[in-house]
Amino acid sequence: MPSSVDKLALFIDGASLHAASKTLGFEIDFKRLLNEYESRSNLVRAYYYTVMIEDRESSSIKPLIDWLDYNGFEVVSKQAKEFDDGEGRRKIKRSMNVEIAVDALELSNHIDHIVLFSGDGDFRPLVEAVQRRGVHVTVVSPLSMISDELRRQADVFIDLLELKSSIERDPSQHLPPRRSR
């Protein structure tokens, strides 16, 4: 974990974290997650990235996005891109990797530590680039869902299961009420 004097930013790949927590059988309590990092460092930003699919998904994810936006997270979202895969099948592009990379690189001159919630190996060059700028990088993902290259490039790897007791939502609770901005 980062030290209390580190200026820290969280970069959460929403689709990746959702899939990871679902695979591990628990829901993330984002208020507890935020508190966990605020208590251990000087949290500068907490980004949450998600792709919205018109009509299908927007109604189910909208309450979470609204709550995150009102409770300390900077939500970055975009509409999914649809395309034909060349064989007549409709595909949906759901990646926020470019947005995460651009934001991390832009912020890297102002922070000491990045915590990336994703196991996607495409982030290895990003991790290497911010490390060259002197930024420490912690990657959080289940061990079973992280690319070996990303795990090896990170300064610190944390298995999401290690954080479960600190960030798990009580199944009997719904989203916490909004707090004023």
Secondary structure as GFF3:
##gff-version 3
##sequence-region A 1 181
A	DSSP	beta_strand	7	13	.	.	.	ID=ss1
A	DSSP	alpha_helix	14	24	.	.	.	ID=ss2
A	DSSP	alpha_helix	30	40	.	.	.	ID=ss3
A	DSSP	beta_strand	42	52	.	.	.	ID=ss4
A	DSSP	alpha_helix	58	70	.	.	.	ID=ss5
A	DSSP	beta_strand	74	79	.	.	.	ID=ss6
A	DSSP	beta_strand	81	84	.	.	.	ID=ss7
A	DSSP	beta_strand	90	93	.	.	.	ID=ss8
A	DSSP	alpha_helix	97	107	.	.	.	ID=ss9
A	DSSP	beta_strand	113	117	.	.	.	ID=ss10
A	DSSP	three_ten_helix	121	123	.	.	.	ID=ss11
A	DSSP	alpha_helix	124	132	.	.	.	ID=ss12
A	DSSP	beta_strand	136	141	.	.	.	ID=ss13
A	DSSP	three_ten_helix	143	145	.	.	.	ID=ss14
A	DSSP	alpha_helix	148	153	.	.	.	ID=ss15
A	DSSP	beta_strand	156	159	.	.	.	ID=ss16
A	DSSP	alpha_helix	160	167	.	.	.	ID=ss17
###
